[in-house]
Amino acid sequence: PEINTRRLFLTLFNYLVGIEVERPVLAKAEPTPYDWLLNPYLNYLRDELELAAPTISQHKQHAHAFLAGLGLKGTRKEMKSLSPEIVEAYIKNHLKESPDNLRRLVASLRRLLRFCASRGCIRTDLSKVIPSVPGYRFSSLPKGMEDRQLECLLNSISRDTAMGARDYAIMILMMAYGIRAKSVAELVLDDLCWPRST
């Protein structure tokens, strides 16, 4: 009963907000020791770089987590003493993330540190301390089956029936030409060139 009552009140409140009888209660963000840096940085991303809102949100999350991780070192006075070791340690704590997430984190932190250096918040540009995340050309492609597994799969198909012969032909097409299952399912006889065997 408590959950239903809560849901009912939430629905009623949203309705009252929708017809402008009630105003929504907006949670006020708690001030942080690094707001002096984060707010101008977000303005810079929006006004000078003209980044899209989702990109700014991502940079904000990364910057907030980094600065919050500094603790008391996020104050104006302490930022001057930010060292390469602190930046490296922060990156090392995130090495187990996926390569894509790590690349986004690295890009966000580099941009933040370049901003800090250009505004004199830190002594030197520490963005150069952050190493690149290696990307391998075909690393995101799915792995195929081993030859032995493919052979076992083909041998498991009975070719004595019309359906078995069809299934065998489909598997051969998929294996030999790399045709996706969806493309095979959409094939019609007119797609085949019988004289050229293609």
C-alpha positions in Angstrom: 0.0 0.0 0.0 2.8 2.4 0.8 4.4 2.1 -2.7 1.0 2.7 -4.4 0.3 5.7 -2.2 3.8 7.1 -3.0 3.2 6.5 -6.8 -0.2 8.1 -6.6 1.2 11.3 -4.9 4.1 11.4 -7.4 1.6 11.2 -10.3 -0.6 13.9 -8.7 2.4 16.2 -8.1 3.6 15.8 -11.7 0.1 16.6 -12.9 0.0 19.8 -10.8 3.4 20.8 -12.1 2.2 20.1 -15.7 -0.8 22.4 -15.3 1.4 25.0 -13.5 -0.5 24.9 -10.2 2.6 23.7 -8.4 6.3 24.4 -9.1 8.8 21.6 -9.2 11.3 21.4 -6.3 14.7 21.6 -7.8 17.6 20.2 -5.7 20.3 22.8 -5.3 23.7 21.5 -5.9 26.0 21.4 -2.9 29.0 23.7 -3.3 32.3 21.9 -3.6 35.8 23.1 -2.9 36.6 23.1 -6.6 33.5 25.0 -7.9 35.9 28.0 -8.5 37.5 25.8 -11.3 34.7 23.6 -12.5 32.1 26.3 -13.3 34.4 28.4 -15.5 35.6 25.2 -17.2 32.0 24.2 -18.0 31.3 27.8 -19.3 34.5 27.5 -21.4 33.3 24.2 -22.9 29.8 25.6 -23.7 30.7 29.2 -24.7 34.1 29.1 -26.3 34.3 25.5 -27.6 30.6 25.3 -28.3 30.4 21.6 -27.4 27.1 19.8 -27.4 25.3 19.3 -24.1 25.9 15.5 -23.9 29.7 16.1 -24.5 29.8 18.8 -21.8 27.9 16.5 -19.4 30.5 13.8 -20.0 33.4 16.2 -19.4 31.6 17.5 -16.3 31.4 13.9 -14.9 35.0 13.2 -15.6 36.2 16.6 -14.2 34.0 16.3 -11.1 35.3 12.8 -10.3 38.9 13.9 -10.9 38.6 17.0 -8.8 36.6 15.2 -6.0 39.4 12.6 -6.0 41.9 15.3 -5.2 40.0 16.1 -2.0 41.4 19.2 -0.2 43.9 19.5 -3.0 41.1 20.9 -5.2 41.3 24.3 -3.6 43.0 27.2 -5.4 46.1 27.1 -3.3 46.6 23.4 -3.5 46.0 23.1 -7.3 49.3 24.9 -7.9 51.0 21.9 -6.3 49.3 19.3 -8.6 52.0 16.9 -9.7 52.3 14.4 -12.6 52.4 11.6 -10.0 48.9 12.5 -8.8 47.5 12.6 -12.4 49.3 9.3 -13.3 47.9 7.6 -10.1 44.4 8.7 -11.1 44.7 7.3 -14.6 46.2 4.0 -13.2 43.1 3.5 -11.1 41.0 3.5 -14.3 43.1 1.2 -16.4 40.7 -1.7 -16.1 37.9 0.2 -17.8 37.0 -0.5 -21.4 39.3 1.1 -24.0 36.5 3.4 -25.2 35.7 4.6 -21.7 39.4 5.1 -21.0 39.8 7.1 -24.2 37.0 9.4 -23.2 38.4 9.8 -19.7 41.9 10.6 -21.1 40.5 13.1 -23.6 38.4 14.8 -20.8 41.3 15.1 -18.4 43.7 16.4 -21.0 41.2 19.1 -21.9 40.7 20.0 -18.2 44.4 20.1 -17.5 45.1 22.3 -20.6 42.4 24.6 -19.4 43.9 24.8 -15.9 47.4 25.5 -17.4 46.0 28.2 -19.7 44.3 29.9 -16.8 47.3 29.6 -14.5 45.5 27.3 -12.1 48.4 24.8 -12.2 52.1 25.5 -12.7 52.7 23.4 -15.9 50.6 21.8 -18.5 50.1 18.3 -17.1 48.0 17.1 -20.1 51.2 15.8 -21.7 51.6 13.4 -18.7 48.6 11.4 -19.7 49.6 8.6 -22.1 47.5 7.8 -25.2 45.3 4.8 -25.1 46.4 2.3 -27.8 43.8 1.4 -30.3 44.2 -1.7 -32.5 42.6 -1.5 -35.9 40.5 -4.7 -35.8 40.2 -5.1 -32.1 36.5 -4.5 -32.0 35.7 -7.1 -34.6 34.1 -10.2 -33.3 36.2 -13.3 -33.1 35.3 -16.1 -35.5 35.0 -19.8 -34.7 38.1 -22.1 -35.0 38.4 -24.3 -38.1 37.8 -27.4 -36.0 34.5 -26.0 -34.6 33.3 -25.0 -38.1 34.1 -28.5 -39.3 32.1 -30.1 -36.4 29.2 -27.7 -37.1 29.1 -28.7 -40.8 29.4 -32.4 -40.0 26.4 -32.1 -37.6 24.1 -31.0 -40.5 22.3 -33.9 -42.2 22.4 -33.4 -45.9 20.0 -36.3 -46.7 16.9 -34.0 -46.6 16.0 -30.9 -48.5 16.1 -28.8 -45.3 19.5 -30.3 -44.3 20.9 -29.5 -47.7 19.5 -25.9 -47.4 21.0 -25.5 -43.9 24.4 -26.8 -45.2 24.4 -24.4 -48.1 23.5 -21.5 -45.8 26.4 -22.4 -43.4 28.8 -22.7 -46.4 27.7 -19.2 -47.6 28.2 -17.7 -44.1 31.6 -19.3 -43.6 33.1 -18.9 -47.1 31.8 -15.4 -47.8 31.3 -13.9 -44.4 27.6 -13.2 -45.2 25.6 -12.3 -42.2 22.6 -14.4 -41.1 20.2 -11.6 -41.9 21.5 -11.3 -45.4 21.3 -15.0 -46.0 17.7 -15.0 -44.7 16.8 -12.3 -47.3 18.4 -14.1 -50.2 16.2 -15.2 -53.1 17.0 -17.3 -56.1 17.2 -14.3 -58.4 20.2 -13.1 -56.3 22.3 -16.0 -57.5 24.1 -15.9 -60.9 24.0 -19.6 -61.8 26.4 -19.5 -64.9 29.1 -17.7 -62.9 28.4 -19.6 -59.6 28.1 -16.4 -57.7 
